[in-house]
Amino acid sequence: MDGLRLERRDAAGLEDIRPQLLAVYAEVYADRPGEEFHSVARFDERLGWNTEVPGFAAVVAYMDTIPVGYAYGCTLQEGTRWWRGLRTPLADSAAVETGPPRSHCRS
């Protein structure tokens, strides 16, 4: 795709484009105005929490100079609540975070 560029950013490097990311998020979830979880304010709060976690990184997609998409993640920390609420029973040992990355799926 002509004009598409991907850029990796850490937490500090995300701050200068945070308003643009919030605008992209607002556009993506525009059809869910009554859902508090998908509100821009709640997303901004979650994004802030994630940027404080070690291992945070984001990839921002630009079309020319305009941010058009992004993906981000961080290392799950010991004691994370990520595994709460699974619908499928899981052995306690499978939900212990030790730091090294591994594949994570939620059911």
N, C-alpha and C positions, 0 to 999 in steps of 0.2 A: 504494500500500500504506500503510495507516494506521500511523503510528508509525515508518516508515522514514526515516532521516536520514543524509545523507552529509556527512562532514567531512574537509576537506583538512588534512594535517599535514606539517610538515617533519621533519627528523631529530630535532631537540630536542623537538618536540611529540609525538613517538612514544614517548619513554621512559616517560611516565607511564601509558601503556596497554599497554606491551610485554607484561606478563604475560597480559593478556587476549587479545592477538593470538596469543601462543604457545598459549593454550588453544583458540582457534579452529582454529589449524593442527593441533593434536593431534587435535581432533575430526574434521577433514577427512581426515586421513591415518591414522585409527585402524585401518583395514583393512590397513595395511602395516607391522605391528610389526617385522618382521625386516629391513626395508630401511633400512640405515644412512643412505643419502642423504636419506630422508624422515623421519628421526628429528627430534624437537623440538630436540635439542641442535645438530644440523647446520643446521637452519633458522635457529635463533637466531644461529649463527655467520655464516651467509650474510647474514642481515638486518643484523647489525652491520657487515659489510664494506660493504654497499650504503649504509647511512646515512652512511658516511664519504666517499662519492663526491659531488662537486659536482653540483647539480641534483636531488638526491634529493627525492622527494615521495611521499606516500601519500594514498590516499583510504580512509577507514574507514567502513563501513556499520554503522549502529546500528539496532536495533529497540528503540524507546524509549531506554533507557540502556545496553543490552547490545551490545557489538561482535559482529556476526554475519558479517562478511566484510571483506575489504580487498584493495586492489591497490596496488602500489608500483613505482617505477622510478627510474632515474637516468640521467644523460647518460653514454653510453659514452665512455671516455677513450682518448686516443691510446695505442696499444699494447695495447688490450684483447685478452683471450683469447676473447672472445665468438664469433669466427668460426672458431676451431679446431674440428675434428671435423665440419665440414659434409660431408654425403654427396655433394653435387653440387659439381663443380669450380666455382671462383669466380675471376674475374680478380683479381689482387693489388690493383689499384686500387679494386675494389669494396669491399674490406675495410679500407680506410684510414679511420680515424675522424678527423674534423677538428673535431668539437665541435658543429656545428649538428645539431639533431634531424632524423632521417629515419626512415622506416618500417623496422623490422627484423623479419625472418622467419627462422626456422631450419627446415631440412629434416630 
